[in-house]
Amino acid sequence: MSDAFRELLKKVGSGVHTGKNLSREEAAAATRMMLLQEATPAQIGAFMIAHRIKRPTSEELAGMLDAYDQLGPKLQPWGMGNGKDSSTMPSFSQPVTVLGTPYDGRSRTAPVTPLTALILAAAGVPVLMHGGDCMPTKYGVPLVEIWQGLGVDFSKLTLFQVQQLLETTGLGFIYLPQHFPQAHQLVPYRDQLGKRPPAATLELVWCPYAGNAHIVAGYVHPPTEDRFRHTFEFRGTTNFTLVKGLEGSCDLPRDRTAIIAVSQPGSSSNFERILLHPRDYGFAGAEVPLDSTSQLLAQMQDVLQGKSSELMLAAIWNGGFYLWRCGVCPDLPTGLAKAQALFLGGNAAQKLQEVSDAIASMQLVASP
């Protein structure tokens, strides 16, 4: 048993009247001890549920992210994947957009995040995603499974290969079981506790990239936005987009006003809140239901082939917004028009094929 961890557990688990918040350093230490299994299973489970009931503060989330930075994978801005000298070669011309979505997936509405990633990459915006397999507590469809159904399997790549893939195609995926096993070994606790632990919150804003990054994260409950913004202040993160999205993802809704917070360094509040009404742009409509993974994949293939559908409208709505937000287009109408052109022109489908071919080439080289 870890006596040091027990003292931290006592602080967060002592109840409303005597419990205390952890400092950033204490939260980092507790997270490290859990990731390294220095705490016992009983201590880890107790900490997770006590911390969830208490609710993590922004300072605690910053400390937990510090531990993820220390122990987790980090892709580099340039050179690790292709042997080039990072001191003399430029980085990406655009910040890497890191799309943070709930690791326990989607169960009610059809996700368009992979389509958004393809649109951005096709337009020259590098995109990095991260996640694991089907996971408690929702057991929804995870991103990695959708990619596999589209013919792209990120799960067998080494971290070195993910670095190469990001550099050559502008698209990468950090796969938890393969690239961050210390965090993956904590997943069973989610099932045993039956509740999302605070780690499920920090994953939304985790950035496994060491260079210039644009962090995009979704949330469900409005207080989460405020918590994330203050976490970014502790961490010095100045480029972010926070979306009250579908099932807590970064997918913009079409059946209601999209509530978005975007970073505005130098302003009095350091952020601006944007309210986007889909009807003002001709994109209002019911959300596409997620009936089955096979049906979702067929619908996505139709979108990539340029076929009109409700999912196509959702993909254009999201792709257009992120093209505008990432600076590719000067305004939202231009972004929407460009997203539509990239789908109808086959550019998104070409990017998917490019990524698939790159992975196949890597696996061919790696095979004996």
Secondary structure, DSSP 8 states (H G I E B T S, - for coil): --HHHHHHHHHHTS-TTT-----HHHHHHHHHHHHTT-S-HHHHHHHHHHHHHH---HHHHHHHHHHHHHHS--B-SSSTTT---TTTS---SS-EEEEE--TT-BSSB---HHHHHHHHHHTT--EEEEE-SS-TTT--B-HHHHHHHTT---TT--HHHHHHHHHHHSEEEEEHHHH-HHHHTTHHHHHHH-S--THHHHHHH---BSSSEEEEEE-SSHHHHHHHHHHHHHHT---EEEE--GGGSS---SSS-EEEEEE-TTSSSSEEEEEE-GGGGT------B---HHHHHHHHHHHHTT---HHHHHHHHHHHHHHHHTTSSSSHHHHHHHHHHHHHTTHHHHHHHHHHHHHHHHHHHH--
